[in-house]
Amino acid sequence: MSLEVRERDGAVTFDVRVSPNASRTKVLGVHDAALKLSLAAPPVEGAANAELRKFLARALGVPQKAVTIVRGQQGRTKTLRVEGVGAEQVHALLR
C-alpha cells in the first residue's frame, strides 16, 4: 500500500502512525496508507508530538509552525497538515 498524500491550498495533509520511546527518530515506511515513524521521545506531556513536528519540519525544509497536527493529538495515528510543500516532497521521505 502506498502513502496517501492530499494537496490543497498550498499545503499537504497525510496520516502518520507513530511509535514513541524509540532509540532514535526515523522513517520506518508506510503502514495502512500512513507514514510510519519511530520517535525518540516519550508519549508524555506532548513530547512525542513536539518531536514529530520538529523531525518532519527539518526533513521537509519548513519551519516547525508549518507542521500542524490536525487530528489525533493523543493517539498513535495522527493527521498532519504541512504548509509550503507538495506531495512529491513527502513521498521523498520514503527514499
N, C-alpha and C positions, 0 to 999 in steps of 0.2 A: 504494500500500500504506500502511496506517496503522500508527501506533506501537502495539506490543503491551505493555500495562502490566498486571501481575498484582498483585492486592491480597491480602494475607494477614497476619493478626495485627498490625494497626495499622501495616503498612509496605507499600511497593510494591517490586516488582522489575521491571527492564526492561533491555534491551540498549542499549548505546551504541557507536557507531562513531566513533573519534577520528582527527583529522588534526593531529598535533603540528607545532610550528615555524611556526605561522601568525602573521600580523601582530597579530591580536587574538583573544581567546576569544569565540566566539559560536555560537549555534544555527544550523545550516545546513538542517535539515529532517529528513526520515525517509529511511533507506536500508535496504532489506531488513527492515522492521519494527523497526528500531533508530533511536534518536535520534542524528543525526549532528551532531558538534560539531567546530569548529576550536579548537585550544588554542595559546595564546601561550606555550608552554613546550616545551623540547626533550625528547625521549624518553630522557633520561639521568638515572640515579640517582633515579628516581621523581618527577622534576619535573613531568612531564605528568600523572601520576596525582594529585599534590597539587593542581595547577591545576584538574583535573577536579572533584575533591571540593570545592574552595573555590568554584568557579563555581556548581556545582549547589546547594550549601548556601545560598549567597547568593540564587540565583534562586528557590529553593523556600522560603526563610524558615526554615531549620532550622540547628542547629549543625553544624559540619563532622563531628563524631563520629557524626552520624545518617546520614551517607553512607558506605557501605561497598562496596568492590569485591569482589564475591563470586567472580568468575571473570574471568580474562583480564588479570592484573596486567602481563604482559609484551607483550600483543598490542594490536592496534588495536581489536578488538571485545571489549567487556567487558560483564559482567552486574553491575548495581548494585542495591543494596538501600538504600532511603531510609525511615527511620522517621519517623512523625508526619505523613505526607502521604497524600493519596488520588490516585487515577488522574486525576481532573479537574485537579489542580494540575500534574501532569506534562504532560498534554495542553495546558495553557495556555502552556507554554513555546514551543509551535509558533505561537502567535499573534503 
